[in-house]
Amino acid sequence: MSQRPLTAAALRGAVDLSVLKRPAAGAGRGPGGPTGPGTGGAGPVGPGGAGPAGGADGGVGSDPLVVTTGDATFQEVANASVRVPVVVVLWSGRVPESGSFVGVLAELARANGGRFQLASVDVDTNPGLLRAFQIQSVPSVVGLVQGQPVPLFVGALTAAEAQPWIDELLKLAVQYGVTGRVAVSDAGDAAAPGDTPDDAPEPELPAHIAAAYDAIERGDLAGASAAYEQALAANPGDEEAALGLAQVRLLQRTEGVDLAAARAAAAADPLDVAAQLLAADLDVLGGHVEDAFARLVDTVRATSGDERNTVREHLLGLFEVVGAADPRVVKGRRALMSALF
C-alpha cells in the first residue's frame, strides 16, 4: 500500500515556513501567540491538557516554556521560531518512554533559561507532521530556526546527553540572529518568544513578496513562483525572493510524489540521475539536508558529462534552498568541489 502523496500543504511544517508562508498577524506575540493562553492553537501544556502517554504530563505541568502543537497549529510554532529557537519533540502514547522524555526536555528548557521553546507533538493524533518529518521512531527531536527544520537526534537521551545537541542548535540560531527567549514572569505567565516592550511593528512586505505569500496560502505554487520571479526581475539582488523561489520550485518538483516509490527507485539504481535528484529533494523537504547533499555528491562522482552537470546544478539549487550561510551548505560545497576536482 503506497503512502499518500506529499503535498505542499502537508510539508509546510517541515520546510522553511517563515519564508514560504506569510507570518500570521501577531504570531508569537502577546496573549494571542503560541505561548499565550486562549490561542485556540498551540498553547502551554496545562493540567489535563495534551500530554505524554497515559495522561501523565511527563513533568511538563503548566510550564509556559512547553507548548503542545499539531497538524492544525504547527504554523504558529514555526512563526515563533523566527524569534526564539524551538525544539520539537515527536512522541507516541504507544511508546511510554517517548512520552516521559518530554519531561526531560521540559527540564532542559527551564535549565536553559528560556533560550528555546519546547513544542510537543503526539504523532498518533497528528499524522501530517508524522509524514512531513518522515518519522521512523519515537521520540524524535527536531529543531526549528526561522522556520527551518534542523534534525537533532532520535531516542530518549538523558538530559546530559541531550544538552550538547541543544547547544549546537542554539549556536546555529545565533548565526541566524535568532536570540530571543521565552520570558517567564513571577506569576508563571509566559511572554511571547523574543518579545520586548520596545518591539517595533512588523515592516510592510514588498508587493511582489506579499503576492507570493498570498499565492502560497491559496495553494497556488505557480502563482507564487511567478511573483518571486517578478520580484527578482525588479531587484536581482533580492535574497528573500531568490530563496523563496528556490523553495517554491522545490515544492513544485515534489508535489504529488509517492515518497515510498521515489525512494525505492533511487535505491534500485544509484546511477538513475532523475531518481537521485527526486530523492534528494524529498530528503531536503524532510529535514535530512546532509543526506540530500551526500547523495548528490556521490552521484556527481559516479557520473560524467551532461549528467554530471545536471546533478551539480541541482545540488547548487538545493544549496540556495537551505541558505548559503548554513554550515551544512558550507560543508556540502567543499564536498562538491572535492568530487569535481
Residue pairs with C-beta under 8 A, 6 or more apart in sequence:
2 258
2 260
2 261
3 131
3 258
3 259
3 260
4 10
4 131
5 255
5 256
5 257
5 258
5 259
6 131
6 132
6 254
6 255
6 256
6 257
6 259
6 282
6 285
7 255
7 256
8 216
8 219
8 221
8 251
8 255
9 219
10 128
10 131
10 132
11 132
11 251
11 254
11 285
12 20
12 21
12 74
12 75
12 78
12 132
13 71
13 74
13 75
13 78
13 128
13 129
13 132
13 133
14 129
14 132
14 133
14 149
14 285
14 286
14 287
15 147
15 149
15 247
15 250
15 251
15 285
16 146
16 147
16 148
16 243
16 247
16 321
17 75
17 78
17 79
17 147
18 78
18 79
18 81
18 82
18 146
18 147
18 148
19 146
19 147
19 240
19 243
19 244
19 247
20 147
20 213
20 216
20 244
20 247
20 248
20 251
21 75
21 78
21 213
21 216
21 217
22 205
22 210
22 213
22 214
22 216
22 217
23 79
23 82
23 202
24 75
24 76
24 79
26 32
26 33
27 33
27 34
27 75
27 76
27 79
27 80
28 34
28 35
28 76
28 79
28 80
28 82
28 83
28 84
28 192
28 193
28 194
28 195
29 192
29 195
29 199
30 36
30 192
30 195
31 37
31 38
31 39
32 38
32 39
33 39
33 76
33 80
33 192
33 193
34 41
34 42
34 43
34 67
34 69
34 73
34 76
34 77
34 79
34 80
34 193
35 43
35 44
35 64
35 67
35 80
35 117
35 182
35 190
35 191
35 192
35 193
36 43
36 189
36 190
36 192
37 43
37 44
37 189
39 73
39 76
41 69
41 72
41 73
41 76
42 67
42 68
42 69
42 73
42 74
42 76
42 77
42 119
43 49
43 67
43 68
44 62
44 63
44 64
44 66
44 67
44 68
44 190
45 51
45 57
45 60
45 61
45 62
45 63
45 66
45 67
45 68
45 120
46 61
46 62
47 57
47 61
47 62
49 57
49 68
50 68
50 120
50 122
51 57
51 58
51 60
51 68
51 99
51 102
51 120
52 58
52 60
52 91
52 93
52 96
52 98
52 99
52 100
52 101
52 102
52 103
52 120
53 91
53 92
53 93
53 94
53 95
53 96
53 98
53 99
53 100
54 93
54 96
54 99
56 99
56 100
57 103
58 99
58 100
58 101
58 102
58 103
58 104
58 106
59 102
59 103
59 104
59 106
59 107
60 66
60 102
60 103
60 106
60 120
62 188
63 106
63 109
63 110
64 182
64 184
64 188
64 189
64 190
65 106
65 109
65 110
65 114
65 117
65 118
65 182
65 184
65 190
66 102
66 106
66 109
66 117
66 118
66 119
66 120
67 77
67 117
67 118
67 119
67 120
68 119
68 120
68 121
68 122
69 76
69 77
69 88
69 119
69 120
69 121
70 121
70 122
70 125
70 126
70 129
71 126
71 127
71 128
71 129
74 121
74 129
77 86
77 88
77 117
77 119
77 144
78 86
78 144
78 147
79 147
80 86
80 117
80 192
80 193
80 194
81 144
81 145
81 146
81 147
81 178
82 146
82 147
82 178
82 194
83 178
83 180
83 192
83 193
83 194
83 195
84 114
84 115
84 116
84 117
84 178
84 180
84 181
84 182
84 193
84 194
85 115
85 116
85 117
85 143
85 144
85 145
85 169
85 170
85 173
85 178
86 116
86 117
86 118
86 119
86 143
86 144
86 145
87 105
87 109
87 116
87 117
87 118
87 119
87 141
87 142
87 143
87 144
87 152
87 166
87 169
88 119
88 121
88 133
88 141
88 142
88 143
88 144
89 101
89 102
89 105
89 118
89 119
89 120
89 121
89 139
89 140
89 141
90 121
90 123
90 129
90 130
90 133
90 135
90 138
90 139
90 140
90 141
90 142
91 98
91 99
91 101
91 102
91 120
91 121
91 122
91 123
91 138
91 139
92 98
92 99
92 122
92 123
92 124
92 138
93 99
93 122
93 124
94 124
95 138
95 139
97 139
97 156
98 138
98 139
98 156
100 156
101 139
101 156
101 157
102 118
102 120
102 139
104 156
104 157
104 158
104 159
104 162
105 118
105 141
105 162
106 118
107 159
108 118
108 159
108 162
108 163
108 166
109 116
109 117
109 118
109 182
111 159
112 166
112 170
113 181
114 181
114 182
114 183
114 184
115 170
115 181
116 143
116 166
116 169
116 170
116 173
116 182
117 182
117 193
119 144
121 129
123 129
123 130
123 135
123 138
129 135
131 259
132 285
132 286
133 140
133 142
133 149
133 286
133 287
134 259
134 286
134 287
134 288
136 154
137 154
137 155
139 154
139 155
139 156
140 153
140 154
141 152
141 153
141 154
141 162
141 165
142 149
142 150
142 151
142 152
142 287
143 149
143 150
143 151
143 152
143 169
143 172
144 150
145 169
145 172
145 173
145 176
145 178
146 176
146 178
148 322
148 323
149 287
150 169
150 172
150 287
151 287
151 288
151 289
152 165
152 166
152 168
152 169
153 162
153 165
157 165
172 327
173 179
175 325
175 327
176 325
178 194
179 194
180 193
180 194
180 195
181 193
181 194
182 190
182 191
182 193
183 190
183 191
183 195
184 190
184 191
185 191
205 213
206 231
206 238
208 227
208 228
208 230
208 231
208 234
208 241
209 227
209 228
209 231
209 240
209 241
209 244
211 223
211 227
211 230
212 223
212 224
212 227
212 228
212 231
212 241
212 244
212 248
213 224
215 221
215 222
215 223
215 224
215 226
215 227
216 224
216 248
221 248
221 251
221 252
221 255
222 252
224 244
224 248
225 245
225 248
225 249
225 252
228 241
228 242
228 244
228 245
228 248
229 245
231 238
231 241
232 238
232 241
232 242
232 245
235 241
242 320
243 320
243 321
243 323
246 317
246 320
246 321
247 321
249 317
250 281
250 284
250 285
250 318
250 321
251 285
253 278
253 281
254 278
254 281
254 282
254 285
257 278
257 282
259 282
262 275
262 278
262 279
262 282
263 279
263 282
265 272
265 275
265 278
265 279
266 272
266 275
266 276
266 278
266 279
266 295
268 275
269 275
270 276
270 298
270 299
270 302
271 299
271 302
271 303
273 299
273 303
273 307
273 310
273 311
276 295
276 296
276 299
276 311
277 296
277 310
277 311
277 314
279 292
279 295
280 292
280 293
280 295
280 296
280 314
280 315
280 318
281 292
281 318
283 289
283 291
283 292
283 295
284 292
284 318
284 321
284 322
289 322
289 326
289 328
290 328
290 331
290 332
292 318
293 315
293 318
293 328
293 329
293 331
293 332
293 335
294 335
296 311
296 314
296 315
296 318
297 315
297 332
297 335
297 336
297 339
298 339
299 311
300 308
300 311
300 312
300 315
300 336
300 339
300 340
301 339
303 311
312 336
312 340
315 332
315 336
319 329
319 332
319 333
322 328
322 329
323 329
